[in-house]
């Protein structure tokens, strides 16, 4: 338990009614979870306004309320704290409640459209191999050391986030590597956290269903760097046209990495093949198991971050060269008759283009076909759908359009949006098979030895979300089943 007065430190307070000399058992922002002795924070969300549930929260036992608008009827035995932003205050209060755990380890945030999961996950693996017990907060999973904790969002809510960081500090973690989504910045889920460093990977179109314009999306990513303290470092990919924009207003130390430009951390590709990447990194040649030019940037992001955290250059390259690609990111499966299958999370036009270009680069026999199976998520950015259709047909010999996670949207509508981006003369090499299982089976049946099947969009996901229900579905597992391979 913590005194209310203590956990309100640095929250943007406007007015307090009642006593702050009371013990708070927990912090709750969902009225369904309210318990006796808690502080209820009324947050205005995308779909629900927590202010509508203040009376319900009090009836269930909340003893203090944080809100942006005071209710008309004030209870004399309840403390009301009026703030400028409930979502921002929730982050600050949560951090205080859990003893500001982000200040007790080195918290590194990784943001960008693509590459966040690979960079965060491999940094975690590498630092563990260096003897630094570390935490991981990612799209795929959360980890405390080697112990895995299920993940449901790219960035957890502020209370869950600080609770996890508190567990990490209690279990001896010295570092935590965390994906920072654009949503989490705008929704203040990272408010109150103390970052030791920030990493920018790249920026391309995504999430415009939420941010509405690309400029707003860019500013959301930039917002992360704007809150970094002067004691932190900020390292950016300057080969991306938005790389320097990210660092314009940051107080943090500014650093850069690049394959083509002048930068603090540089590399060049010596060899790019199906078995991996040969890079010259800061004058040292090394071989990596990761495949493709886009992974050369991920390797540089990891390398520069490790160096900025004080790690030896040669040790970093040695350990990094031994790390495998992560699940669902350019994950290779070869069938008994030598059909190459790639499962990848690519769900943006840029990511899909990067993967397909890599397949073309490493394809030694130009007679081998590239067959792409993909769809687009429902109730998400519809503007990227025609762009992905255009990319898929431009770089593939055959494209099978199918469902991804249609959610509550009509799959036919999603498919038509994709087709709208495909030129008429390219439509002859497209098939539409809405059943994802049948689409993947069809790709396997028309492939010949040496061909490449790219199954894109879902990667590590083990489900397909249809009308609010998550059905078990695993692209990689299905491919193993089709080819009679062991799981």
N, C-alpha and C positions, 0 to 999 in steps of 0.2 A: 504493500500500500504506500501511496505517496500523498503528501499534503497538496491540495489544489493550488495553493499559493506557489509552491515550488515548480509544479509542472506547467504553470502559465508563463514562465520566464521566456522572454523574447517572442511571445505570441503577440499578434497585432491588436492589442486590447483597446477598446473604445469606451466601455462602460461595464461596471460590475455592480450587480445587485445581490446582496446577501454576503455570507461569510466565506472567505477562502481558507479559513483555518479548519478544513474538514478533510478526512482521509478518503482518498479515491481508490476503489478496489480495481477498477479496470476502465479502459477507454473504449467506447462503443459508438459506431456511426451508423449501424443498421438496427433499426428499432426492433427487429425480430430477435436480436441477440441480447437485448437489454437485460441486465441482472441487477439485483439490489446492491446499492453502494457504488454504482458506476457513474462516470461522466459521459453524458450523451452529447455528441457533436453533430449538430444539424447541418449536413452538407447538401448544397444544391447540386444534384447530379445531372447526368445527361437526360435521364428519363423520370427521375423521382426527386422531389424536394423534401429533404429531411425535416424542414420546418413544419411540415404537415403532420409529423409524428411526435412532436414534442410532448403533447398531452399523454399520448400512449406510452412514451418512454417513462414519464413521471409515474404513471399508474403502475408500471412494471417494476419500479424501484430506483430509477435514476435520481441521484441527489444533487446533481449539478448539470447545467445545460450551457453549451457553447453554441452561439447562433449569430447570424448577421442581422436578424430582425427579432426584436423582443416580442413575445406573444402578448395579446391583449390582456389576458388574465394571468397575473403573476401570483404564484404560490409563495406564501411567506416562509415556508420551510425549505425552499429550493434556492440554490445559488444560480444566478443567470450571468453569463459572461458574453457581452456583445463584442464582436470582433469585425474587422474589415473583411476578412476572407476566412470562412470556416474551413475550407480545404487546406489553405496554407497553415492555419493554426493547428489543424489536426496533425500535420507533419511535425511541427515544432513541439507540440504537446506530447506526441508519441515518443519523440526522441528524448525529451526530458523524463518521461515516465520510465523509460528503460535505461536511464543513466547515460544517455548520449553515446551509445556503443560505437557509432561511426568514428568517434574521436579516439577510440582505443585500438584501432587497427588501421591499416592502410586500405582505404576504400577507393577502388578504381572503377570509373564508369566508362562504358563503351557505347557510343551511339553512332547512328548512320542507318541507311536503308538496308544494306546487305553486309554480311560479314560479322555482325555483332556476336552471334552465338559461337562461331568458330574462334574468334579472337578471345572471348571471355573464357570459353571452355579449355582451350589449349594453354592459356595463361595459368588457369587453375591447375591443370595437369603438370605443367612445367614447374611451377613453384612448389607443388607437392613433391616432385622428384628432387627439387633442390633442398628439401628438408624444411620448407616453410609451410606449416599447416595453414590451409587457406579455405575460404568459403567461395561459393559460386551461386550467383543469382542469374538464371538464364531462362530463355524460352523453353528449352528442353527439360531442365530440372534445376532444382536448388540443391546445393551440397554443403555440408559442414564437414570438412576433411573429406573422407571417402564415403561418408554416410549420406545417402540420397533422400531428399525430401521432395515430394511431388510439387510440380509447378503448374499453375493455371493461367497466369498472366506473364507477359514479358517482364513487367515490373510489378511486384505485389503492392497491395494497399499500404499506406503509411504505418498502420499499426502492426500488420504482419511483417513488414519489412524491418522495422526496428526490433521486433521480437526475435526475428531470425538473426539479426546482427548481434543482439544481446547473447543469444545462444552461442554464436561463433566466438565471441570474446570469452565467454565462460569456459568454452572447450579449447581455448588456447590458440585460436586462429590469429595469425599476424597480418594476413591480407584477405581482401574479398574482391572478387572480380564480378562486376555487375553490368548486365545489359540495361541501358537506359532508353526507354521508348519515348517517342514524341508525345504520346498520350500521357505518360507519367509526368512529363515536364509541365504540360498545360494543366493537368489535374492536380498539380502540387503534391504528387505522391513522394517526391524526393525532397520536399521542403524540410528544412531542419537537419539535413544530413551534411556531414563534413567529408568532402571528397579530397583525397590526396592526389588524384590525377584524373584526367579525362582524355578519351581517345575518339577521334572522328575517322570513320572508315570511308564513306562515300554518301552521295545523295542522289536519288532518282525518284520518279513518281511512285507514291504509295499513300494509302490512308487519306485520299482526298474526299472520301465519304465523311470523314470526321473533320479534317482541317479546312475543307472547301477549296482552298487555293494552294498552289505550290509554294507561294511566298509564305503563307501561314505555316505550312509544314516545315519550311526552312527555318523560320523564326523559332518554331518549337524546339528544333534540334539545337539551334544557336543558344536558346534560353538556358540549356544545361551548362554551356561554357561561361555564360554570363554570371552564373552563381558560384563559380569556382573561386576559392580564396587565393590570396597572393602566395600562400605557401605551397600551392598545388602546381602541377605541371599540366599543360594542355598540348597534346601532340596531334597533328592533323595530316591528312593525305593531300599534299599540294598538287597532285596530278588531277584531282577532282576540282572542277571550276569553282565549287563552293567551299573548298578547303580553308582558304584564308578568311573567308567571311565568318566562319565559325569563331575565329579567335579575335575578331575586331574589338570587342569590348571586355574581354576577359582580363581579370587581374592576375591570372595564373601565368607562370613562365611559359613562353611560346616556343614550340618545337615542331619540326616537320619531317615527313618521310616521303620518298618518291622513287619511282623507277625511271623517270624521264627528266626531272627538273633538279635544279640545285636544292638541296635539302640537308638537314642535320643528319638524317639517316637515309642512306642510299643503297640501292641494290640494282643489279642488272641480271636479266635472265640469260643463262648460259645454255640451258637445255630444258625443253618443255615437252614431255612425252607422257604416254599413258601410265608409266610407272612412277612418275614424280617430276619434281622440279630441281634443276641445277641452278643455283643462284650464286653470284658473287656479292656478298653482303659486306660493305665497308672494307673491301679489299681481301676478304676471306671467302674462299669457295666452299660451298656446302651443298649436300644433297638432301632433299626433303621428300617425304612420302605424299605430300599434298600435291594435287594435280591442277594445272591451269593458271593462267596469268592472274585471274582474280585472287587466287590463293597466294600469289607472290606478294600482293598488297597485304593480305592477312598476316603473312609471315613477317613482313616489315613492321606492321602495327604491333605485333607481339614482341618482336625484337627490340624496337625502340622503347616500348613500355618497360620491358625488363631492364634495359640499360638505365632508364630514368629512375628506376627503383633501386639502382645501385648494383645490379648484377653484372658479373664478368661477361664480356662479349663472347669469348670463346666457349665458355661453359654454357651460355645461353644457346648458341648455335648447335652445340653438340647435343644437348637435350632436345631442342626443338626438332632437330633432324630425325630423331627417333620416334616422334609422335605420329600416330595414325590420324586420318581424317575422322571427324565425328559422325555419329549416326545421322543418316538422312541428308548429309552434305556430300554430294558427288560420291555416293556410296556405290561401289562396283560389285556386280555379281556376274559371273561368267557361266553360261549354261553348258551342259555336257557337249553340245555341238558348236561351242564357241560363239554363241551370240552374246554380245556384251550389253549388259543392262545397267543403267545408271539411275539411281533413285536420288532426287535432289529436291530441296525445299523451294527452289526458285518459284516465286509467286509474284514477281514484278517484271515489267518489260526488260529492265536493265539486267536483272539476275538471270532471266531466261536467255537473253542474248549472250551474256558472259559464258554460260554453260555450253550453249550451242557452238559458239565460236571456239571454245576450248576443244570440243569434240572434233571440229573440223581441223584444228591445228594438229591434234595428236593422231588423226586418222591417217595411217601410213598408206593404206590401199584406198585410193579415191573411188574405187568401184563399190566400196561398202556403203550401204544406205544408212541414213540417220532417220529413225522413226520416233516421232515425239508424241507422247500422250500427255495431255494437260487439260485443265479446266480453270475456272476462276471462282472464287468464293462468292457466295450470295450475301446480300446486305452489306456489301463492302464497296470500295472504290470502283464504280462501274466505268470510269473514264479510261482505266488501264486495260480493259478487256480487248477493245479493238487493236490496241498497240501490241498486246501479247499475241493476238492472232496474226498480225503482220510479221512479227519477229519469228514466230514458229514456222510459218510457211516460207519465209525468206531463207532460213538456214537448214530446213529439213527436206528430205525427199518425200516423206509421208507424214501427215499430221492427223492424229485421232483426237477430236475434241470430245471431252467427257465432263462429268461432274467433279467438283472439288469438294467443298463443304457448301452445299446450296443453302443451308440454313432455312430461312422462311421464304426464299425467293424461288420463283418458277425456273427450273433448269433450262427450259426452252428460251426464256428471256435472256438468261446469261449466255447461252450458246449463240443466240442471234447477235448479241453485242460483240462477241468474239468474231463472228463471221463478217460483221460490218467492217472490220479492219483488214479483211483479206481481199485482195484484188481478184476480179472474176476469173482471170486466167490461172490463178493459183488455187482456186477452189477445187479444181479437178484432182488435186492431191490431198484433199481433206475428206475425212469420214467423221460423222457424228454418231457416237454411241454413248448414250447418257449413263448406262450402267457401267460404273468404273471398272468393276471386275471383268465384264465382257470386253471392255475397251482394251484393257491390258492383255487379256487372253488373245484378242485379235492381233494386237501388235506382235505378240510372240509367234503367232501362227504364220504371219506373212514375212517374218524376218528370216534371213538366210545366214549361214555361218559367216562371221566377220562383221555383220551389221551391228549397229548400235541402237538400242531402244532407250530413250530418255523418258522416264516417268517423273513428271515434274509437278510441283505445287504443294505436296503434303509432307514429303521428307520423313521426319521422325515421328509424325503423328500416327497414333494407333487407332484412330476413329474416323468416321465420316458423319458430319452433323447434318441431319435432315429433319426439318420441322421440329426443332428443339430437342431431338433425341440424338445422342451420340452412339452410333453403331460401331462395333469393332471392325476396323479396316486398317490393314497395314500393307502398303505397297510392296515393301521388301519381302515380307512374309508370303504374300500372294505369289510373287515371282519364284520364290523357292518351291512353293507348292506346284506351280505350273510345270516347272522343270524337274520335279521329283527329287529335289535336293533336301538335305537335312536342315532343320531349323537350328 
